[in-house]
Amino acid sequence: LETTVVNGEMRWKQENSGGGFWMYRGKIVSRDSIAGTVALADWPQLPPGDQPPRGTFGLVRRPPGK
C-alpha cells in the first residue's frame, strides 16, 4: 500500500485483482472512527463514458465481544 497524509486526510492505494487501483481517502471523525471514500482508478474493463465504481466506508473500533 502507498499511504500518505495530506491536510489531515489519510490516502492510500491498493491494487485491484482485475486491474487498476482502489483509491482510499479517510479522516478521523471521532476518537474511535474513521470515515471516507473509495474509488476504482485505471480499471481496464471500464466501458468508455462509464463512471468507475465508488463508494464510502466507515471503520469503528469496538470493545471485544460486541
C-alpha positions as CSV (number, residue, x, y, z in Angstrom):
1,L,0.0,0.0,0.0
2,E,1.1,3.5,-0.7
3,T,0.0,5.7,2.2
4,T,0.2,9.5,2.6
5,V,-1.4,12.1,4.8
6,V,-2.5,15.4,3.1
7,N,-4.2,18.1,5.1
8,G,-5.2,15.7,7.9
9,E,-6.6,13.1,5.4
10,M,-5.1,9.7,5.1
11,R,-4.8,8.4,1.5
12,W,-3.8,5.0,0.3
13,K,-3.9,3.0,-2.8
14,Q,-4.4,-0.8,-3.1
15,E,-4.1,-2.9,-6.3
16,N,-7.3,-4.4,-7.7
17,S,-7.3,-8.0,-8.7
18,G,-9.0,-7.1,-12.1
19,G,-6.6,-4.3,-12.9
20,G,-6.4,-0.7,-11.7
21,F,-6.2,0.5,-8.1
22,W,-8.7,1.2,-5.3
23,M,-8.0,4.8,-4.1
24,Y,-9.0,5.4,-0.4
25,R,-9.3,8.7,1.4
26,G,-10.3,8.8,5.1
27,K,-10.4,11.1,8.1
28,I,-10.7,10.5,11.8
29,V,-14.3,11.6,12.6
30,S,-14.3,10.6,16.3
31,R,-11.9,9.1,18.8
32,D,-12.7,5.6,17.6
33,S,-13.9,6.1,14.0
34,I,-12.6,6.7,10.5
35,A,-14.8,7.5,7.5
36,G,-14.0,8.2,3.9
37,T,-14.4,7.4,0.2
38,V,-13.1,4.8,-2.1
39,A,-13.0,4.7,-5.9
40,L,-11.5,2.4,-8.5
41,A,-9.0,4.1,-10.8
42,D,-7.4,3.0,-14.0
43,W,-9.7,0.0,-14.4
44,P,-9.1,-1.5,-17.8
45,Q,-12.6,-3.1,-18.1
46,L,-14.4,0.2,-17.7
47,P,-16.5,0.9,-20.8
48,P,-15.9,4.3,-22.4
49,G,-18.1,7.0,-20.9
50,D,-19.0,5.0,-17.7
51,Q,-18.1,6.1,-14.2
52,P,-15.8,3.9,-12.2
53,P,-17.1,2.1,-9.1
54,R,-17.0,4.3,-6.0
55,G,-18.5,4.5,-2.5
56,T,-18.0,5.3,1.1
57,F,-16.6,3.4,4.1
58,G,-16.5,3.6,7.8
59,L,-14.2,1.9,10.4
60,V,-15.2,1.8,14.0
61,R,-13.2,0.3,16.9
62,R,-15.4,-1.7,19.2
63,P,-14.8,-3.4,22.5
64,P,-14.2,-7.2,22.4
65,G,-17.4,-9.2,22.2
66,K,-19.6,-6.5,20.6
